[in-house]
């Protein structure tokens, strides 16, 4: 199982993601979020094939396509966080925090 908390930045619409996989191939995705666009996106992909999702070209997977259809902000980190959760839940990557630091 992978649990991810996304503090997305200035919008403040927090997302808590839980990804599980019983067989190491199919990932079940649950997203609790304050963002109506991410909520709709997540409803479109309640589960994905982990291998297909993680080893397809950037932007071609089901998560990316759902984000393209529903996410209103191109820099939203939530779709990527979901994909990282799929990697961990399907044992395709070790859990490691991802950090984006912004200065001006």
C-alpha positions as CSV (number, residue, x, y, z in Angstrom):
1,X,0.0,0.0,0.0
2,X,1.1,3.6,-0.7
3,X,-0.3,6.6,1.2
4,X,0.5,10.0,-0.3
5,X,-0.5,13.4,1.1
6,X,-0.3,16.2,-1.5
7,X,0.0,19.8,-0.4
8,X,-0.4,21.3,-3.9
9,X,0.7,24.9,-3.3
10,X,-1.2,28.1,-3.5
11,X,-4.6,26.6,-4.3
12,X,-4.5,24.8,-0.9
13,X,-6.7,22.0,-2.1
14,X,-5.1,19.1,-0.2
15,X,-5.3,15.5,-1.6
16,X,-4.8,12.3,0.3
17,X,-4.2,9.3,-1.9
18,X,-4.2,5.6,-1.1
19,X,-3.1,3.1,-3.6
20,X,-3.3,-0.7,-3.0
21,X,-2.5,-3.8,-5.0
22,X,-3.4,-7.3,-4.0
23,X,-1.6,-8.9,-6.9
24,X,1.3,-6.5,-7.6
25,X,-0.3,-5.7,-11.0
26,X,-3.7,-4.0,-10.6
27,X,-3.7,-0.9,-8.5
28,X,-6.8,0.3,-6.7
29,X,-6.8,4.1,-6.3
30,X,-8.7,6.1,-3.7
31,X,-8.4,9.9,-3.6
32,X,-9.8,12.1,-0.9
33,X,-9.5,15.7,-2.0
34,X,-11.0,19.1,-1.6
35,X,-10.6,19.8,-5.4
36,X,-13.7,19.0,-7.5
37,X,-11.6,18.6,-10.7
38,X,-9.3,16.0,-9.1
39,X,-12.3,14.3,-7.5
40,X,-13.8,13.8,-11.0
41,X,-10.5,12.7,-12.4
42,X,-10.0,10.1,-9.7
43,X,-13.5,8.7,-10.3
44,X,-12.5,8.0,-13.9
45,X,-9.5,5.8,-12.8
46,X,-10.5,3.8,-9.7
47,X,-8.0,1.1,-10.8
48,X,-5.2,0.7,-13.3
49,X,-2.8,-1.9,-14.6
50,X,0.4,-0.9,-12.8
51,X,2.8,-2.2,-15.4
52,X,1.0,-0.5,-18.3
53,X,0.6,2.7,-16.3
54,X,4.2,3.0,-15.1
55,X,6.0,1.9,-18.3
56,X,4.0,3.8,-20.9
57,X,5.2,7.1,-22.4
58,X,4.7,10.2,-20.3
59,X,1.1,11.4,-20.9
60,X,-0.2,8.2,-22.5
61,X,-1.4,6.4,-19.4
62,X,-5.0,6.3,-18.0
63,X,-4.1,8.6,-15.1
64,X,-2.5,11.2,-17.5
65,X,-5.5,11.0,-19.9
66,X,-8.0,11.4,-17.0
67,X,-5.9,14.4,-15.8
68,X,-6.0,15.9,-19.3
69,X,-9.7,15.6,-19.4
70,X,-10.5,16.9,-15.9
71,X,-7.6,18.7,-14.2
72,X,-7.8,22.4,-14.7
73,X,-4.2,23.2,-13.9
74,X,-1.3,21.9,-16.0
75,X,1.2,22.1,-13.1
76,X,-1.0,20.2,-10.6
77,X,1.2,17.7,-8.8
78,X,-1.7,15.3,-7.9
79,X,-1.7,13.2,-11.1
80,X,2.0,12.5,-10.7
81,X,1.6,11.7,-7.0
82,X,-1.1,9.1,-8.0
83,X,1.3,7.6,-10.5
84,X,4.1,7.4,-7.9
85,X,1.6,5.7,-5.6
86,X,0.9,3.1,-8.3
87,X,4.6,2.4,-8.6
88,X,5.0,1.8,-4.9
89,X,1.8,-0.2,-4.4
90,X,2.8,-2.5,-7.3
91,X,6.4,-2.9,-6.1
92,X,7.7,-1.2,-9.2
93,X,9.6,1.5,-7.1
94,X,10.7,1.9,-3.5
95,X,8.8,4.5,-1.5
96,X,10.8,7.8,-1.4
97,X,9.5,11.3,-1.0
98,X,9.5,13.6,-3.9
99,X,10.2,17.3,-3.2
100,X,9.6,20.4,-5.3
101,X,11.0,23.6,-3.7
102,X,10.2,26.9,-5.2
103,X,12.0,30.2,-4.6
104,X,11.6,33.6,-6.2
